[in-house]
Amino acid sequence: MSEMIGKVLVLGGGVTGIQAALDLSQLGYYVYLVEKKPTIGGMMAQLDKTFPTIECSI
């Protein structure tokens, strides 16, 4: 979809926020994703330290 139908603000760059931003952008919204920390990913970004092998499934 190339025509923008509106703007939306997603607060939080965790897994849910990222997915919401992707879904909304695919629907044609212009999305602002805001995260208070310097990186996105939330708790998922820490799982490689907690579970360093591929044997972890969520």
C-alpha distance matrix in Angstrom:
0.0 3.8 5.8 7.8 9.7 12.6 14.5 16.1 19.1 19.8 23.5 24.8 23.7 25.2 23.6 22.3 21.0 19.1 17.6 16.7 15.0 13.0 12.1 11.2 9.1 7.0 7.0 5.8 9.5 11.5 14.0 17.6 19.5 23.3 26.0 29.7 30.9 30.5 28.6 25.8 26.3 28.8 31.5 29.7 30.6 34.2 34.4 35.2 38.4 39.3 38.5 38.8 38.7 36.1 38.1 36.2 33.6 31.8
3.8 0.0 3.8 6.4 9.4 12.1 13.9 16.2 19.1 20.3 24.0 25.4 24.3 26.3 25.1 24.1 22.2 20.3 19.5 18.4 16.1 14.5 14.4 12.9 10.1 9.3 9.5 6.9 9.8 10.6 13.7 17.1 19.4 23.1 26.0 29.6 30.8 30.2 28.6 26.2 27.1 29.8 32.7 31.1 31.5 35.3 35.8 36.5 39.5 40.7 40.1 40.1 40.4 37.9 40.2 38.3 35.9 34.2
5.8 3.8 0.0 3.8 6.3 9.3 11.8 14.6 17.9 19.7 23.4 25.4 24.8 27.0 26.1 24.6 22.5 21.2 20.4 18.7 16.5 15.7 15.1 12.8 10.7 10.6 9.6 6.3 8.5 9.7 13.2 16.5 19.4 22.8 26.1 29.5 31.2 30.9 29.6 27.2 28.3 30.7 33.7 32.5 33.0 36.7 37.4 38.3 41.2 42.2 41.9 42.2 42.6 40.3 42.4 40.2 37.7 35.7
7.8 6.4 3.8 0.0 3.8 5.8 8.0 10.9 14.2 16.3 20.0 22.2 22.0 24.3 23.8 22.2 19.7 18.8 18.4 16.3 13.9 13.9 13.5 10.5 8.7 9.9 8.6 4.9 5.4 6.3 10.0 13.2 16.2 19.5 22.9 26.2 28.1 28.0 27.0 24.6 25.9 28.0 31.2 30.3 30.8 34.4 35.3 36.5 39.2 40.2 40.1 40.6 41.3 39.2 41.1 38.7 36.4 34.1
9.7 9.4 6.3 3.8 0.0 3.8 7.2 9.9 13.7 15.9 19.6 22.1 22.5 24.6 24.1 21.9 19.7 19.4 18.7 16.0 14.3 14.8 13.6 10.3 9.8 10.9 8.4 5.7 5.4 7.6 10.7 13.9 16.9 20.0 23.4 26.6 28.9 29.3 28.3 25.7 26.8 28.5 31.5 30.9 31.8 35.2 36.1 37.7 40.2 40.9 40.9 41.8 42.5 40.3 42.0 39.4 36.8 34.3
12.6 12.1 9.3 5.8 3.8 0.0 3.8 6.8 10.5 13.2 16.6 19.5 20.3 22.7 22.7 20.5 17.8 18.0 17.9 14.9 13.0 14.4 13.7 9.9 9.9 12.1 10.0 7.5 5.1 6.1 8.6 11.2 14.4 17.1 20.7 23.6 26.2 26.8 26.1 23.8 25.1 26.5 29.7 29.5 30.2 33.5 34.7 36.4 38.7 39.4 39.8 40.7 41.7 39.8 41.5 38.7 36.3 33.6
14.5 13.9 11.8 8.0 7.2 3.8 0.0 3.8 7.0 10.1 13.3 16.3 17.1 19.8 20.4 18.3 15.2 15.6 16.2 13.2 11.0 13.1 13.1 9.4 9.4 12.5 11.2 9.0 5.4 4.6 5.9 7.7 11.0 13.4 17.1 20.0 22.6 23.2 22.8 20.6 22.3 23.5 26.8 26.8 27.4 30.6 32.1 33.8 35.9 36.7 37.3 38.2 39.5 37.9 39.6 36.7 34.5 31.8
16.1 16.2 14.6 10.9 9.9 6.8 3.8 0.0 3.8 6.6 9.9 12.9 14.1 16.6 17.3 15.0 12.0 13.0 13.6 10.4 8.6 11.6 11.5 8.1 9.2 12.5 11.4 10.4 6.7 6.3 5.1 6.3 8.6 10.9 14.4 17.3 19.9 21.1 20.5 18.1 19.5 20.3 23.6 23.8 24.6 27.7 29.1 31.1 33.0 33.6 34.4 35.5 36.9 35.4 36.9 33.8 31.7 28.8
19.1 19.1 17.9 14.2 13.7 10.5 7.0 3.8 0.0 3.8 6.4 9.7 11.3 14.1 15.5 13.5 10.0 11.6 13.1 10.2 8.5 12.1 12.8 10.1 11.1 14.6 14.2 13.5 9.9 8.7 6.0 4.8 6.1 7.5 10.9 13.5 16.4 17.8 17.5 15.4 17.0 17.5 20.8 21.5 22.0 24.9 26.7 28.8 30.4 31.0 32.1 33.3 35.0 33.8 35.3 32.1 30.3 27.3
19.8 20.3 19.7 16.3 15.9 13.2 10.1 6.6 3.8 0.0 3.8 6.4 8.0 10.4 11.8 9.8 6.3 8.4 10.1 7.5 6.5 10.3 11.3 9.6 11.1 14.3 14.4 14.6 11.4 10.6 7.1 6.1 4.9 6.2 8.8 11.8 14.3 15.9 15.1 12.5 13.6 13.9 17.2 17.9 18.7 21.5 23.1 25.3 27.0 27.4 28.4 29.8 31.4 30.3 31.7 28.4 26.6 23.6
23.5 24.0 23.4 20.0 19.6 16.6 13.3 9.9 6.4 3.8 0.0 3.8 6.8 9.2 11.6 10.0 6.8 9.5 11.9 10.0 9.5 13.2 14.4 13.2 14.7 17.8 18.1 18.4 15.1 14.1 10.5 8.4 6.1 5.1 6.4 8.7 11.5 13.8 13.5 11.3 12.6 12.0 15.3 16.6 17.2 19.6 21.6 24.0 25.2 25.6 27.1 28.6 30.6 29.8 31.1 27.7 26.2 23.2
24.8 25.4 25.4 22.2 22.1 19.5 16.3 12.9 9.7 6.4 3.8 0.0 3.8 5.7 8.7 8.1 5.4 7.9 10.7 10.0 9.9 13.1 14.7 14.5 15.7 18.5 19.5 20.1 17.2 16.2 12.4 10.4 7.1 5.8 4.8 7.3 9.1 11.5 10.6 8.2 9.1 8.2 11.5 13.0 13.5 15.8 17.9 20.3 21.4 21.8 23.3 24.9 26.9 26.4 27.6 24.2 23.0 20.1
23.7 24.3 24.8 22.0 22.5 20.3 17.1 14.1 11.3 8.0 6.8 3.8 0.0 3.8 6.6 7.5 5.0 5.6 9.1 9.7 9.1 11.4 13.8 14.2 14.8 17.3 19.0 19.6 17.2 16.0 12.3 10.6 6.8 6.5 5.0 8.2 8.5 10.0 8.0 4.9 5.9 6.4 10.1 10.6 10.8 13.6 15.6 17.6 19.1 19.9 21.1 22.2 24.2 23.5 25.1 22.0 20.9 18.4
25.2 26.3 27.0 24.3 24.6 22.7 19.8 16.6 14.1 10.4 9.2 5.7 3.8 0.0 3.8 5.5 5.2 6.1 8.5 9.9 10.6 12.3 14.2 15.4 16.5 18.4 20.1 21.3 19.3 18.7 15.0 13.9 10.2 10.2 8.2 10.6 10.3 12.0 9.4 6.0 4.4 4.1 7.0 7.5 8.8 11.3 12.7 15.2 16.8 17.0 18.1 19.6 21.4 20.7 22.0 18.7 17.5 14.8
23.6 25.1 26.1 23.8 24.1 22.7 20.4 17.3 15.5 11.8 11.6 8.7 6.6 3.8 0.0 3.8 5.6 5.2 6.2 8.6 10.0 10.7 12.2 14.2 15.4 16.6 18.5 20.3 18.9 18.8 15.5 15.2 11.9 12.9 11.6 14.3 13.8 15.1 12.0 8.4 5.7 6.6 8.1 7.1 9.4 12.1 12.3 14.7 17.0 17.0 17.3 18.8 20.0 18.7 19.9 16.6 14.9 12.2
22.3 24.1 24.6 22.2 21.9 20.5 18.3 15.0 13.5 9.8 10.0 8.1 7.5 5.5 3.8 0.0 3.8 5.5 5.1 6.0 8.5 9.9 10.4 12.1 14.1 15.4 16.5 18.5 16.9 17.4 14.1 14.3 11.4 12.6 12.1 15.0 15.4 17.2 14.6 10.9 9.0 9.2 10.8 10.5 13.0 15.4 15.6 18.3 20.4 20.1 20.4 22.3 23.3 21.8 22.6 19.3 17.1 13.9
21.0 22.2 22.5 19.7 19.7 17.8 15.2 12.0 10.0 6.3 6.8 5.4 5.0 5.2 5.6 3.8 0.0 3.8 5.5 5.1 6.1 8.6 9.9 10.5 12.1 14.2 15.4 16.7 14.5 14.4 10.9 10.6 7.6 9.0 9.1 12.4 13.3 15.0 12.8 9.3 8.8 9.3 12.0 12.1 13.6 16.4 17.4 19.8 21.8 21.9 22.6 24.1 25.5 24.2 25.4 22.2 20.3 17.3
19.1 20.3 21.2 18.8 19.4 18.0 15.6 13.0 11.6 8.4 9.5 7.9 5.6 6.1 5.2 5.5 3.8 0.0 3.8 5.5 5.1 6.2 8.7 10.0 10.6 12.4 14.4 15.6 14.0 13.7 10.4 10.6 7.7 9.9 10.1 13.7 13.9 14.6 11.9 8.3 7.8 9.8 12.5 11.5 12.6 15.9 16.7 18.5 20.9 21.5 21.7 22.8 23.9 22.4 24.1 21.2 19.4 16.9
17.6 19.5 20.4 18.4 18.7 17.9 16.2 13.6 13.1 10.1 11.9 10.7 9.1 8.5 6.2 5.1 5.5 3.8 0.0 3.8 5.4 5.1 6.1 8.5 9.8 10.6 12.4 14.5 13.6 14.2 11.5 12.7 10.6 13.2 13.6 17.2 17.5 18.4 15.5 11.8 10.5 12.3 14.3 12.9 14.7 17.9 17.9 19.8 22.6 22.7 22.5 23.7 24.3 22.3 23.7 20.8 18.4 15.9
16.7 18.4 18.7 16.3 16.0 14.9 13.2 10.4 10.2 7.5 10.0 10.0 9.7 9.9 8.6 6.0 5.1 5.5 3.8 0.0 3.8 5.5 5.1 6.0 8.5 9.9 10.6 12.5 11.1 12.1 9.4 10.9 9.4 12.1 13.4 16.9 18.1 19.3 17.0 13.4 12.8 14.0 16.3 15.7 17.5 20.5 20.9 23.0 25.5 25.6 25.6 27.0 27.8 25.9 27.1 24.1 21.6 18.8
15.0 16.1 16.5 13.9 14.3 13.0 11.0 8.6 8.5 6.5 9.5 9.9 9.1 10.6 10.0 8.5 6.1 5.1 5.4 3.8 0.0 3.8 5.5 5.2 6.0 8.6 9.9 10.8 8.9 9.1 6.2 7.8 6.8 10.2 12.1 15.8 17.0 17.7 15.6 12.4 12.7 14.5 17.4 16.6 17.6 21.0 21.8 23.5 26.0 26.6 26.8 27.8 28.8 27.0 28.6 25.8 23.7 21.1
13.0 14.5 15.7 13.9 14.8 14.4 13.1 11.6 12.1 10.3 13.2 13.1 11.4 12.3 10.7 9.9 8.6 6.2 5.1 5.5 3.8 0.0 3.8 5.5 5.2 6.2 8.7 10.1 9.6 10.2 8.4 10.7 9.9 13.4 14.9 18.7 19.4 19.5 17.0 13.7 13.5 15.9 18.5 16.9 18.0 21.5 21.9 23.2 26.1 26.8 26.4 27.1 27.7 25.5 27.4 24.9 22.6 20.4
12.1 14.4 15.1 13.5 13.6 13.7 13.1 11.5 12.8 11.3 14.4 14.7 13.8 14.2 12.2 10.4 9.9 8.7 6.1 5.1 5.5 3.8 0.0 3.8 5.5 5.2 6.4 9.0 9.0 11.0 9.8 12.6 12.3 15.7 17.4 21.1 22.1 22.7 20.3 16.7 16.2 18.1 20.3 18.9 20.6 23.9 23.9 25.5 28.4 28.7 28.2 29.3 29.6 27.2 28.6 26.0 23.3 20.9
11.2 12.9 12.8 10.5 10.3 9.9 9.4 8.1 10.1 9.6 13.2 14.5 14.2 15.4 14.2 12.1 10.5 10.0 8.5 6.0 5.2 5.5 3.8 0.0 3.8 5.4 5.0 6.6 5.6 7.8 7.0 10.3 10.9 14.4 16.9 20.5 22.1 22.8 20.8 17.6 17.7 19.4 22.1 21.1 22.5 25.8 26.3 28.0 30.7 31.1 31.0 32.0 32.6 30.4 31.9 29.2 26.6 24.0
9.1 10.1 10.7 8.7 9.8 9.9 9.4 9.2 11.1 11.1 14.7 15.7 14.8 16.5 15.4 14.1 12.1 10.6 9.8 8.5 6.0 5.2 5.5 3.8 0.0 3.8 5.3 5.1 4.9 6.1 6.1 9.7 10.8 14.6 17.2 20.9 22.2 22.2 20.3 17.4 18.0 20.2 23.1 21.9 22.7 26.3 26.9 28.2 30.9 31.8 31.5 32.2 32.7 30.6 32.5 30.0 27.7 25.4
7.0 9.3 10.6 9.9 10.9 12.1 12.5 12.5 14.6 14.3 17.8 18.5 17.3 18.4 16.6 15.4 14.2 12.4 10.6 9.9 8.6 6.2 5.2 5.4 3.8 0.0 3.8 5.3 7.3 9.4 9.9 13.5 14.3 18.0 20.3 24.1 25.1 25.1 22.8 19.7 19.7 22.2 24.6 23.0 24.1 27.7 27.8 28.9 32.0 32.6 32.0 32.6 32.7 30.2 32.0 29.8 27.2 25.2
7.0 9.5 9.6 8.6 8.4 10.0 11.2 11.4 14.2 14.4 18.1 19.5 19.0 20.1 18.5 16.5 15.4 14.4 12.4 10.6 9.9 8.7 6.4 5.0 5.3 3.8 0.0 3.8 5.9 9.3 10.4 14.1 15.4 19.1 21.7 25.3 26.8 27.2 25.2 22.0 22.1 24.0 26.5 25.3 26.7 30.1 30.2 31.7 34.6 35.1 34.5 35.4 35.6 33.1 34.6 32.2 29.4 27.1
5.8 6.9 6.3 4.9 5.7 7.5 9.0 10.4 13.5 14.6 18.4 20.1 19.6 21.3 20.3 18.5 16.7 15.6 14.5 12.5 10.8 10.1 9.0 6.6 5.1 5.3 3.8 0.0 3.8 6.7 9.0 12.8 14.9 18.5 21.5 25.1 26.8 26.9 25.2 22.4 23.1 25.2 28.0 26.9 27.8 31.4 31.9 33.2 36.0 36.8 36.5 37.1 37.5 35.2 37.0 34.6 32.1 29.8
9.5 9.8 8.5 5.4 5.4 5.1 5.4 6.7 9.9 11.4 15.1 17.2 17.2 19.3 18.9 16.9 14.5 14.0 13.6 11.1 8.9 9.6 9.0 5.6 4.9 7.3 5.9 3.8 0.0 3.8 5.9 9.5 12.0 15.4 18.6 22.0 24.0 24.4 23.1 20.4 21.4 23.2 26.3 25.5 26.4 29.8 30.7 32.2 34.8 35.5 35.6 36.4 37.2 35.2 36.9 34.3 31.9 29.3
11.5 10.6 9.7 6.3 7.6 6.1 4.6 6.3 8.7 10.6 14.1 16.2 16.0 18.7 18.8 17.4 14.4 13.7 14.2 12.1 9.1 10.2 11.0 7.8 6.1 9.4 9.3 6.7 3.8 0.0 3.8 6.9 10.0 13.2 16.6 19.9 21.9 21.9 21.0 18.8 20.4 22.3 25.6 25.1 25.4 28.9 30.2 31.5 33.8 34.9 35.2 35.8 36.9 35.1 37.2 34.5 32.5 30.1
14.0 13.7 13.2 10.0 10.7 8.6 5.9 5.1 6.0 7.1 10.5 12.4 12.3 15.0 15.5 14.1 10.9 10.4 11.5 9.4 6.2 8.4 9.8 7.0 6.1 9.9 10.4 9.0 5.9 3.8 0.0 3.8 6.3 9.7 13.0 16.4 18.3 18.6 17.6 15.3 16.9 18.6 22.0 21.6 21.9 25.4 26.8 28.2 30.4 31.5 32.0 32.7 33.9 32.4 34.3 31.5 29.6 27.1
17.6 17.1 16.5 13.2 13.9 11.2 7.7 6.3 4.8 6.1 8.4 10.4 10.6 13.9 15.2 14.3 10.6 10.6 12.7 10.9 7.8 10.7 12.6 10.3 9.7 13.5 14.1 12.8 9.5 6.9 3.8 0.0 3.8 6.4 10.0 13.1 15.3 15.6 15.2 13.4 15.7 17.0 20.6 20.7 20.6 23.9 25.8 27.3 29.1 30.2 31.2 31.9 33.5 32.4 34.4 31.5 29.9 27.4
19.5 19.4 19.4 16.2 16.9 14.4 11.0 8.6 6.1 4.9 6.1 7.1 6.8 10.2 11.9 11.4 7.6 7.7 10.6 9.4 6.8 9.9 12.3 10.9 10.8 14.3 15.4 14.9 12.0 10.0 6.3 3.8 0.0 3.8 6.7 10.3 12.1 12.7 11.9 9.8 12.0 13.2 16.8 17.1 16.9 20.1 22.1 23.7 25.4 26.5 27.5 28.3 30.1 29.1 31.0 28.0 26.6 24.1
23.3 23.1 22.8 19.5 20.0 17.1 13.4 10.9 7.5 6.2 5.1 5.8 6.5 10.2 12.9 12.6 9.0 9.9 13.2 12.1 10.2 13.4 15.7 14.4 14.6 18.0 19.1 18.5 15.4 13.2 9.7 6.4 3.8 0.0 3.8 6.7 9.2 10.4 10.5 9.3 11.9 12.3 16.0 17.0 16.5 19.2 21.7 23.4 24.6 25.7 27.2 28.1 30.3 29.8 31.6 28.5 27.4 24.9
26.0 26.0 26.1 22.9 23.4 20.7 17.1 14.4 10.9 8.8 6.4 4.8 5.0 8.2 11.6 12.1 9.1 10.1 13.6 13.4 12.1 14.9 17.4 16.9 17.2 20.3 21.7 21.5 18.6 16.6 13.0 10.0 6.7 3.8 0.0 3.8 5.6 7.4 7.6 6.8 9.5 9.2 12.9 14.3 13.5 15.9 18.7 20.4 21.3 22.4 24.2 25.1 27.6 27.4 29.1 26.0 25.3 22.9
29.7 29.6 29.5 26.2 26.6 23.6 20.0 17.3 13.5 11.8 8.7 7.3 8.2 10.6 14.3 15.0 12.4 13.7 17.2 16.9 15.8 18.7 21.1 20.5 20.9 24.1 25.3 25.1 22.0 19.9 16.4 13.1 10.3 6.7 3.8 0.0 3.8 6.7 8.4 9.0 11.6 10.4 13.6 15.7 14.6 16.3 19.4 21.3 21.4 22.6 24.9 25.8 28.7 29.0 30.6 27.4 27.1 24.7
30.9 30.8 31.2 28.1 28.9 26.2 22.6 19.9 16.4 14.3 11.5 9.1 8.5 10.3 13.8 15.4 13.3 13.9 17.5 18.1 17.0 19.4 22.1 22.1 22.2 25.1 26.8 26.8 24.0 21.9 18.3 15.3 12.1 9.2 5.6 3.8 0.0 3.8 5.5 7.2 9.8 8.8 11.7 13.6 11.8 13.3 16.7 18.2 18.1 19.6 22.0 22.7 25.7 26.3 28.0 25.1 25.2 23.2
30.5 30.2 30.9 28.0 29.3 26.8 23.2 21.1 17.8 15.9 13.8 11.5 10.0 12.0 15.1 17.2 15.0 14.6 18.4 19.3 17.7 19.5 22.7 22.8 22.2 25.1 27.2 26.9 24.4 21.9 18.6 15.6 12.7 10.4 7.4 6.7 3.8 0.0 3.8 7.0 10.2 10.5 13.4 14.5 11.9 13.7 17.2 17.8 18.0 20.1 22.3 22.3 25.3 25.9 28.1 25.5 25.9 24.3
28.6 28.6 29.6 27.0 28.3 26.1 22.8 20.5 17.5 15.1 13.5 10.6 8.0 9.4 12.0 14.6 12.8 11.9 15.5 17.0 15.6 17.0 20.3 20.8 20.3 22.8 25.2 25.2 23.1 21.0 17.6 15.2 11.9 10.5 7.6 8.4 5.5 3.8 0.0 3.8 6.8 7.9 10.8 11.2 8.6 11.1 14.2 14.8 15.5 17.7 19.4 19.4 22.1 22.4 24.7 22.2 22.4 21.0
25.8 26.2 27.2 24.6 25.7 23.8 20.6 18.1 15.4 12.5 11.3 8.2 4.9 6.0 8.4 10.9 9.3 8.3 11.8 13.4 12.4 13.7 16.7 17.6 17.4 19.7 22.0 22.4 20.4 18.8 15.3 13.4 9.8 9.3 6.8 9.0 7.2 7.0 3.8 0.0 3.8 5.8 9.2 9.1 7.6 10.8 13.2 14.4 15.8 17.4 18.6 19.1 21.4 21.1 23.2 20.4 20.1 18.3
26.3 27.1 28.3 25.9 26.8 25.1 22.3 19.5 17.0 13.6 12.6 9.1 5.9 4.4 5.7 9.0 8.8 7.8 10.5 12.8 12.7 13.5 16.2 17.7 18.0 19.7 22.1 23.1 21.4 20.4 16.9 15.7 12.0 11.9 9.5 11.6 9.8 10.2 6.8 3.8 0.0 3.8 6.4 5.5 5.1 8.5 10.2 11.8 13.6 14.7 15.6 16.4 18.4 18.0 19.8 16.9 16.4 14.6
28.8 29.8 30.7 28.0 28.5 26.5 23.5 20.3 17.5 13.9 12.0 8.2 6.4 4.1 6.6 9.2 9.3 9.8 12.3 14.0 14.5 15.9 18.1 19.4 20.2 22.2 24.0 25.2 23.2 22.3 18.6 17.0 13.2 12.3 9.2 10.4 8.8 10.5 7.9 5.8 3.8 0.0 3.8 5.4 5.8 7.7 9.8 12.3 13.3 13.7 15.3 16.8 19.1 19.1 20.4 17.1 16.7 14.5
31.5 32.7 33.7 31.2 31.5 29.7 26.8 23.6 20.8 17.2 15.3 11.5 10.1 7.0 8.1 10.8 12.0 12.5 14.3 16.3 17.4 18.5 20.3 22.1 23.1 24.6 26.5 28.0 26.3 25.6 22.0 20.6 16.8 16.0 12.9 13.6 11.7 13.4 10.8 9.2 6.4 3.8 0.0 3.8 5.4 5.4 6.9 10.1 10.8 10.4 12.1 14.2 16.5 16.7 17.5 14.1 14.1 12.0
29.7 31.1 32.5 30.3 30.9 29.5 26.8 23.8 21.5 17.9 16.6 13.0 10.6 7.5 7.1 10.5 12.1 11.5 12.9 15.7 16.6 16.9 18.9 21.1 21.9 23.0 25.3 26.9 25.5 25.1 21.6 20.7 17.1 17.0 14.3 15.7 13.6 14.5 11.2 9.1 5.5 5.4 3.8 0.0 3.8 5.3 5.3 7.9 9.9 10.0 10.6 12.2 14.0 13.7 15.0 11.7 11.6 10.0
30.6 31.5 33.0 30.8 31.8 30.2 27.4 24.6 22.0 18.7 17.2 13.5 10.8 8.8 9.4 13.0 13.6 12.6 14.7 17.5 17.6 18.0 20.6 22.5 22.7 24.1 26.7 27.8 26.4 25.4 21.9 20.6 16.9 16.5 13.5 14.6 11.8 11.9 8.6 7.6 5.1 5.8 5.4 3.8 0.0 3.8 5.8 7.0 8.5 9.9 11.1 11.6 14.1 14.5 16.3 13.7 14.2 13.3
34.2 35.3 36.7 34.4 35.2 33.5 30.6 27.7 24.9 21.5 19.6 15.8 13.6 11.3 12.1 15.4 16.4 15.9 17.9 20.5 21.0 21.5 23.9 25.8 26.3 27.7 30.1 31.4 29.8 28.9 25.4 23.9 20.1 19.2 15.9 16.3 13.3 13.7 11.1 10.8 8.5 7.7 5.4 5.3 3.8 0.0 3.8 5.6 5.6 6.6 8.7 9.8 12.8 14.0 15.3 12.6 14.0 13.3
34.4 35.8 37.4 35.3 36.1 34.7 32.1 29.1 26.7 23.1 21.6 17.9 15.6 12.7 12.3 15.6 17.4 16.7 17.9 20.9 21.8 21.9 23.9 26.3 26.9 27.8 30.2 31.9 30.7 30.2 26.8 25.8 22.1 21.7 18.7 19.4 16.7 17.2 14.2 13.2 10.2 9.8 6.9 5.3 5.8 3.8 0.0 3.8 5.3 4.9 5.6 7.4 9.8 10.6 11.6 8.8 10.3 10.2
35.2 36.5 38.3 36.5 37.7 36.4 33.8 31.1 28.8 25.3 24.0 20.3 17.6 15.2 14.7 18.3 19.8 18.5 19.8 23.0 23.5 23.2 25.5 28.0 28.2 28.9 31.7 33.2 32.2 31.5 28.2 27.3 23.7 23.4 20.4 21.3 18.2 17.8 14.8 14.4 11.8 12.3 10.1 7.9 7.0 5.6 3.8 0.0 3.8 5.6 5.2 4.7 7.6 9.0 10.9 9.3 11.5 12.4
38.4 39.5 41.2 39.2 40.2 38.7 35.9 33.0 30.4 27.0 25.2 21.4 19.1 16.8 17.0 20.4 21.8 20.9 22.6 25.5 26.0 26.1 28.4 30.7 30.9 32.0 34.6 36.0 34.8 33.8 30.4 29.1 25.4 24.6 21.3 21.4 18.1 18.0 15.5 15.8 13.6 13.3 10.8 9.9 8.5 5.6 5.3 3.8 0.0 3.8 5.7 5.5 9.2 11.7 13.0 11.4 14.1 14.8
39.3 40.7 42.2 40.2 40.9 39.4 36.7 33.6 31.0 27.4 25.6 21.8 19.9 17.0 17.0 20.1 21.9 21.5 22.7 25.6 26.6 26.8 28.7 31.1 31.8 32.6 35.1 36.8 35.5 34.9 31.5 30.2 26.5 25.7 22.4 22.6 19.6 20.1 17.7 17.4 14.7 13.7 10.4 10.0 9.9 6.6 4.9 5.6 3.8 0.0 3.8 6.1 9.1 11.3 11.5 9.5 12.2 12.8
38.5 40.1 41.9 40.1 40.9 39.8 37.3 34.4 32.1 28.4 27.1 23.3 21.1 18.1 17.3 20.4 22.6 21.7 22.5 25.6 26.8 26.4 28.2 31.0 31.5 32.0 34.5 36.5 35.6 35.2 32.0 31.2 27.5 27.2 24.2 24.9 22.0 22.3 19.4 18.6 15.6 15.3 12.1 10.6 11.1 8.7 5.6 5.2 5.7 3.8 0.0 3.8 5.6 7.7 7.8 6.2 9.4 11.0
38.8 40.1 42.2 40.6 41.8 40.7 38.2 35.5 33.3 29.8 28.6 24.9 22.2 19.6 18.8 22.3 24.1 22.8 23.7 27.0 27.8 27.1 29.3 32.0 32.2 32.6 35.4 37.1 36.4 35.8 32.7 31.9 28.3 28.1 25.1 25.8 22.7 22.3 19.4 19.1 16.4 16.8 14.2 12.2 11.6 9.8 7.4 4.7 5.5 6.1 3.8 0.0 3.8 6.9 8.4 8.2 11.6 13.6
38.7 40.4 42.6 41.3 42.5 41.7 39.5 36.9 35.0 31.4 30.6 26.9 24.2 21.4 20.0 23.3 25.5 23.9 24.3 27.8 28.8 27.7 29.6 32.6 32.7 32.7 35.6 37.5 37.2 36.9 33.9 33.5 30.1 30.3 27.6 28.7 25.7 25.3 22.1 21.4 18.4 19.1 16.5 14.0 14.1 12.8 9.8 7.6 9.2 9.1 5.6 3.8 0.0 3.8 5.4 6.7 10.1 13.0
36.1 37.9 40.3 39.2 40.3 39.8 37.9 35.4 33.8 30.3 29.8 26.4 23.5 20.7 18.7 21.8 24.2 22.4 22.3 25.9 27.0 25.5 27.2 30.4 30.6 30.2 33.1 35.2 35.2 35.1 32.4 32.4 29.1 29.8 27.4 29.0 26.3 25.9 22.4 21.1 18.0 19.1 16.7 13.7 14.5 14.0 10.6 9.0 11.7 11.3 7.7 6.9 3.8 0.0 3.8 5.5 7.8 11.1
38.1 40.2 42.4 41.1 42.0 41.5 39.6 36.9 35.3 31.7 31.1 27.6 25.1 22.0 19.9 22.6 25.4 24.1 23.7 27.1 28.6 27.4 28.6 31.9 32.5 32.0 34.6 37.0 36.9 37.2 34.3 34.4 31.0 31.6 29.1 30.6 28.0 28.1 24.7 23.2 19.8 20.4 17.5 15.0 16.3 15.3 11.6 10.9 13.0 11.5 7.8 8.4 5.4 3.8 0.0 3.8 6.5 10.1
36.2 38.3 40.2 38.7 39.4 38.7 36.7 33.8 32.1 28.4 27.7 24.2 22.0 18.7 16.6 19.3 22.2 21.2 20.8 24.1 25.8 24.9 26.0 29.2 30.0 29.8 32.2 34.6 34.3 34.5 31.5 31.5 28.0 28.5 26.0 27.4 25.1 25.5 22.2 20.4 16.9 17.1 14.1 11.7 13.7 12.6 8.8 9.3 11.4 9.5 6.2 8.2 6.7 5.5 3.8 0.0 3.8 6.8
33.6 35.9 37.7 36.4 36.8 36.3 34.5 31.7 30.3 26.6 26.2 23.0 20.9 17.5 14.9 17.1 20.3 19.4 18.4 21.6 23.7 22.6 23.3 26.6 27.7 27.2 29.4 32.1 31.9 32.5 29.6 29.9 26.6 27.4 25.3 27.1 25.2 25.9 22.4 20.1 16.4 16.7 14.1 11.6 14.2 14.0 10.3 11.5 14.1 12.2 9.4 11.6 10.1 7.8 6.5 3.8 0.0 3.8
31.8 34.2 35.7 34.1 34.3 33.6 31.8 28.8 27.3 23.6 23.2 20.1 18.4 14.8 12.2 13.9 17.3 16.9 15.9 18.8 21.1 20.4 20.9 24.0 25.4 25.2 27.1 29.8 29.3 30.1 27.1 27.4 24.1 24.9 22.9 24.7 23.2 24.3 21.0 18.3 14.6 14.5 12.0 10.0 13.3 13.3 10.2 12.4 14.8 12.8 11.0 13.6 13.0 11.1 10.1 6.8 3.8 0.0
